[in-house]
Amino acid sequence: MVVGEVIQERELIIIGGGPGGYNAAIRAAQLGIEVTLIEKEKLGGICLSKGCIPSKLYAHTADKLGDWKHLQQLGIEAGEPKFDIERHHNYMQQTVTSLQKGVEVLCKANKIEVITGSASFMTGNRIGVESGDTFEMYKYEKVIIATGASSYIPEEIDTRFNHVYSAQDIYGIQEVPEHLVIYGSDYIALEAATSFNAMGSKVTIVIDGGTDFGFDTDINKELSRVLKKSKVKVIKDTVIETVEESDEQVTLYLMKQDEKLTIEGSHLLVSIGFRPNTKELGLEALSIETDDNGFLVVNEFSETTEKNVYAVGDVTIGPVLAVKAIKQGKVAADHIAGKTPELNLRYIPTVVHTSIPIAYAGLTEEEARDEGYQVTTGQFAMAGNGYASIAGKKEGLVKLIKDGETDLLLGVHMIGQGAIGMISSGITALEMAARDEDLSYPFYPHPSFNEGWLEALESMTGEAIHVPPNKQKKEAEPVGS
């Protein structure tokens, strides 16, 4: 190995080129900071190459596969579609490569120095970078850790099995599974379940130790109904004991309370959480506080407990979401540049690109009750929405939650077509401390999915036009009064 002779000085070093890292790099460069970005693989990170983009492409494909029956209803002659996974992979790779090149172009345009290699901390504000047969040493003024996280696989599951996949490699699969068993119930598990179900797989979801999907109660109920209708089997409240693999199948041995269960499938996806990518970073050279799982503790400016060291994205405590990484990256860059940004994760949105999309922000009904609010809710089933009928997308509902005393909006929960696009309005309303009158006053375009909001709002006061009176009365009664 060739070792560099001189320690090179840099103003800002960013370790990791995923959404958090490259957004931080570009924002810092915009603010006049000289930036060096170190990435051991491709810019864009796991999100672009194996996570966000591939999973949403699969979801998009599944949605198109589900449209053919509606096309026939519209009078458009179309036979039952056939899915070619090889052509799909080619398109996915073209999309990923194009986006990666786009990030490269942006970094170059912003005069960001990009180094390919593996970085690790040394003492004295130094970072060593190993790239092939060379090793260089850099001294930094400030540094941002943006190394992300990797799928957690429990020790009961042998990762060497050929038919066992993590959340970060399932979309590299070369065949449509005959029977995909999914161990986990997070958004990644749900997206994979409905995508592969649409592509022809039999799907079984095994919920790890829980009895629902972690959404608001009414969203859980609607999702369960939709999954049952799609013939996706859900087994709740289980604990995995062992997993075995033969040439043709994967077998899970589970405990459900005192009952032993055996589940057999052609493939297994495990999606029950993540662990931070910090093992090879040499963090022992620093004094950074972490939680029990190794995620880094940061403040509202994304500063760690080590001076001049920031951290953003999945490597930090909090939801493993690209939207969090992007925001934290910009906040860290702003703070390094001397600005006073603000970051609060209370209203971070969660979106799930299932066959019936899910989006929410703010408190669930149960959480609002636990925080002491006198809860009032309003709901509207999308089956009563005119545009949903036109589009053949009548599944789902809108649920809004407010404080019955102050009328302050507390939470927005949606399942159904258009939910992911509409959640931005909910986030804005929550951030601006909107009350129900602020949301019911404006015009809502007709016909549109958005009208579901107005109906849910008006059902709080028994004034919704397309909700039966007896149902409105029940929903409008404050809980905890």
C-alpha positions, 0 to 999 in steps of 0.5 A: 500500500502506498501511503501519502507523505503529507497530511492534507488540510480540508475545511469540511469533510463529509463521509458518505454520499447518500441523500444526507451527505450529498445534500449537505455537500451541495448546501455547504458549497452554496454557502462558500465552504470548501467541501470534500466528500468521501464515498466508498461506492457510488454517490446517492448511497443505498437510497438511490442504488438499493432502497428508495428508488428501486423500491418505488420503481417496483411500487410504480410497476405494481400499480401499473399491473393493477390498472389493466382491469380498470382499463377494460372498464373504461373501454380500453382493450387490454389483455392481462399483462405479463411481467418480465423481471429481466427487462424491469431490472434493465430499466431500473439500472438505467434509472439508477445510473442516470440519477447517480450521474446527475448527483455527480454532475451536481457535485462537479458543478458546485466544485465539490471534491469527491474522493472514492475510498473508505474513511476512518477517524484518527486522533487530532482531527484527522481522517485516513482514507483508504482507496485501493492500494493508496492511503491518504491522511486529511486534517479537517476543521469540520466533519459530517458523518453521513454513513447511513445504516444497514439492515438488521438480521437477527442471529437466528437467520443465517445470512448465507442462505441463498433465498434470504434477503434483507431490505437492502438487497430484495430488489436485486432478486432475479426472479419473481418469488413463488411464495415470498415470506416477509418477516417484519411489518415496517414500510419496507416490508409492506411495500415489498408485500404489495409489489410482489403480490401484484407481480404474481407472488403469494405473500405472507407477512409475519409480524415480529412481536406486534399485533398491528402495523404501527399506524393509527388504528383506523389506518391499520384496519383499512390496510388489513382489509385491503391486504386480506382482499389482495390475499396477502396473509398476515400472521401477527404477534410471533417470535422467530426461533430458527430458519432453515433452507433447502434447495427449494424453500425456506422454512421458518419456525415461529412461536405465537404465544404458546403455539408453534408455527411452521411457515414455508416459502420459496424466499424470505425477506427480513425487514425488522430494523437497521443498525448504523454503519459505524464499525469501520469508522474508528469512532473510538478516537472520538467522544461521541455519545450513542444509544444502545444500538450505536446510533449517534446522538445529535442536537437540533443542529445535527452536532454530535457530542464531539466538537466540530463533528456533525452527523446526519441521516440514518446513522443518527437516532430517529426514523430511517428516512431519506427525508430526515437525512436531507433535512439534517444535511442542510441544517448541518451545512447551514450551522457550519456556515454560521447560520441558525437553522431549526430542526424538529422531527415532530412532524416528519412525514412517513409515506408508504408506497403500497398498492393503496398508498399510506401517508401520515404526519403528527399524532395518532388518535391514541398518541394524542389521547396519551398526551392529554388532549381532548381528541376529536376526529373526522373521517371520510371514506374515499369510496364516496369521492367522485374523482376516486370513482372515476379513477377506479381507486375507491379504497382508503380513507382520510382521518384528521385529528384535532384538539377538541378544546382549541381546534388545533390540528394534531395529526393527518392520516391517509390511506388511498390514492393521492395520499402521498402527494397530499401529505405536504399540505398536512405537514404545512398545516401542522407546522403552522399550528392550523385549526380546522377553520383554517383548513375548511375555509379555502376552496377545494378543487372539484372533482379531486382526491383533495375533497376527502380532506374537506369531508373529513374536516366537516365530519368533525362538526357533523356537516360533511355532505357525503357522510351519513349523519349517524357516522358523523355524530360518532366521529365528532364526539371528543374523546377524554372529555 
